[in-house]
Amino acid sequence: MTADQLPPTVALHAPGLLMSPWPAQVDDRDMADLRVGLSDPEQARWNPRALLADEGDQPVLDWLDRLRARVADGTLACWALRDPANGRLLGHLGVREIDLEATGGARVGYWTMPAARGRGVATTALRLASTWAFGELGVHRIELAHALGHEASCSVARKAGYPLEGVLRQALPDSYGNRHDLHLHARLASDPEPA
């Protein structure tokens, strides 16, 4: 599937949250926020592909280029999570590995800025993106995996209607050659909306 076969990724809204497609060029404020968000120690704790704080702009630009390439090949729909009051970056969410032909499925991943954590941003974004993917893409199943022990992400999944299905043993390699277990959550299009 290519991007011209996907419905357009549109802005999604909820009280306290604006989800907007990433712009073709990010401004200086977004670049600074992305450096903070992608290199945050808590992000690095749970994501082996987190950036190092002293790596500068190039890894951030490379990250954005990878997003754009996956959007172009039709396997990713993604959003910048923003505060609607001031436009500041709160995080990122992507519906990825979209495969409507073979499995009818997709996966979802997200991260939030340190200052946005504990405010329901990820849960709200996940609910909005899930509704969009089920309704606009016609996805049947969305999977969410996170590192075992990441209780905040487990809570986000449950609150957004993604029950725990099991453990993926040693499924996540880190940059040190270690492998970590993942919790697997999933939601079906036929599942009821979370309360």
C-alpha positions in Angstrom: 0.0 0.0 0.0 1.3 3.4 -0.8 0.5 6.8 0.7 -1.8 7.7 -2.1 -3.9 4.7 -1.2 -4.3 5.7 2.4 -6.8 8.3 3.5 -5.1 11.6 4.4 -3.8 11.9 7.9 -6.0 14.7 9.3 -5.8 16.7 12.4 -7.5 15.1 15.4 -8.8 17.1 18.4 -9.8 16.5 22.0 -9.9 18.9 25.0 -6.3 19.8 25.8 -4.8 18.0 22.7 -4.3 18.7 19.0 -2.9 15.9 16.9 -1.5 17.3 13.7 0.4 15.7 10.9 4.1 16.5 11.0 5.0 19.5 8.8 7.3 19.1 5.9 9.8 21.3 7.7 10.0 21.6 11.5 10.7 25.0 13.0 13.4 25.8 15.6 11.0 25.3 18.5 9.9 21.9 17.3 13.6 20.9 16.7 14.6 21.9 20.2 11.6 20.0 21.6 12.3 16.9 19.5 15.9 16.9 20.8 14.6 16.9 24.3 11.9 14.4 23.8 13.9 11.9 21.7 16.9 12.0 24.1 15.1 12.1 27.4 16.5 9.6 29.9 13.1 8.1 30.5 12.6 7.6 26.8 16.0 5.9 26.6 15.2 3.7 29.5 12.3 2.1 27.6 13.3 2.6 24.0 16.7 1.3 22.8 16.5 3.6 19.7 16.4 6.8 21.8 18.9 9.5 20.8 21.7 10.8 22.9 21.3 14.4 24.1 24.7 15.5 22.7 24.1 14.2 19.2 22.7 17.5 17.8 20.2 18.0 15.1 21.2 15.3 12.5 19.7 12.3 14.4 16.4 14.3 14.8 16.4 15.1 11.1 17.2 11.4 10.3 14.2 10.4 12.6 11.9 12.8 10.7 13.2 11.4 7.3 12.4 7.9 8.4 8.9 8.9 9.4 8.4 10.6 6.0 9.7 7.6 4.1 7.3 5.3 5.9 4.4 7.7 5.4 5.3 7.8 1.6 5.3 4.0 1.4 1.9 3.8 3.1 2.9 1.9 6.2 2.7 4.8 8.7 0.3 7.5 9.7 1.7 9.8 12.4 1.0 12.9 14.3 2.7 15.5 16.4 0.9 15.8 19.7 0.5 19.4 20.6 -1.0 21.7 23.2 -3.8 23.5 21.4 -3.4 26.6 23.5 0.2 27.3 22.5 1.2 24.8 19.8 4.0 23.3 22.0 5.0 19.7 21.2 3.7 17.2 23.8 4.8 14.1 22.0 4.4 11.8 18.9 2.1 9.0 18.0 2.3 6.7 14.9 0.1 4.0 13.5 2.7 1.9 11.8 3.2 -1.3 9.9 -0.2 -0.8 8.3 -1.1 -3.9 6.4 -4.6 -3.9 5.2 -4.2 -6.6 2.6 -2.5 -9.5 4.4 -3.5 -9.1 8.1 -5.8 -6.1 8.3 -3.6 -4.9 11.1 -1.3 -2.2 12.3 0.8 -1.4 15.3 0.9 1.8 17.3 3.7 3.5 19.2 4.0 6.8 21.0 6.1 8.9 23.3 5.5 12.0 25.3 7.6 15.0 26.4 8.7 14.9 30.0 6.4 17.8 30.9 3.4 16.1 29.3 3.6 12.9 31.3 0.9 12.0 33.7 -1.7 14.3 32.1 -3.5 11.8 30.0 -1.9 13.0 26.7 -0.9 9.5 25.5 -4.2 7.9 26.5 -6.2 10.5 24.7 -4.0 10.4 21.6 -4.1 6.6 21.5 -7.9 6.7 21.7 -8.2 9.3 18.9 -5.7 7.5 16.6 -7.4 4.1 17.2 -10.8 5.5 16.3 -9.3 7.1 13.2 -7.5 3.8 12.2 -10.6 1.7 12.7 -12.9 4.1 10.9 -10.8 5.7 8.2 -8.2 3.0 7.4 -10.5 0.0 8.0 -7.9 -1.7 10.3 -9.2 -4.8 12.1 -6.6 -5.1 14.8 -4.0 -2.7 16.3 -1.2 -4.0 18.4 0.7 -2.1 21.0 3.9 -3.5 22.6 6.0 -1.9 25.3 9.0 -3.0 27.4 8.0 -5.3 30.3 8.0 -3.2 33.5 6.9 0.0 31.8 3.9 0.5 34.0 3.0 3.9 32.6 2.7 2.5 29.1 0.8 -0.5 30.4 -1.7 1.9 32.0 -2.1 4.0 28.8 -2.8 0.8 26.9 -5.5 -0.4 29.3 -7.2 3.0 29.6 -7.3 3.2 25.8 -9.1 -0.2 25.5 -6.0 -2.4 24.7 -6.1 -5.4 27.0 -2.9 -7.3 27.8 -2.6 -10.4 25.6 0.7 -11.8 26.7 4.5 -11.4 26.7 6.8 -11.4 23.7 9.9 -13.0 25.1 13.3 -11.3 24.2 11.6 -9.4 21.4 13.3 -6.0 21.9 17.1 -5.8 21.3 18.9 -2.8 22.9 22.0 -1.1 21.7 24.2 -3.1 24.2 23.3 -6.5 22.7 20.7 -7.4 25.4 17.2 -8.5 24.6 14.1 -7.5 26.6 10.6 -8.9 27.0 7.6 -6.9 25.8 4.0 -6.8 26.9 1.7 -7.2 24.0 -1.7 -5.4 24.1 -4.2 -5.3 21.2 -7.5 -3.8 20.3 -10.0 -5.0 17.7 -12.3 -2.9 15.7 -15.2 -4.8 17.2 -14.1 -4.1 20.8 -16.3 -1.6 22.7 -15.1 1.9 23.1 -13.2 2.2 26.5 -15.1 3.9 29.3 
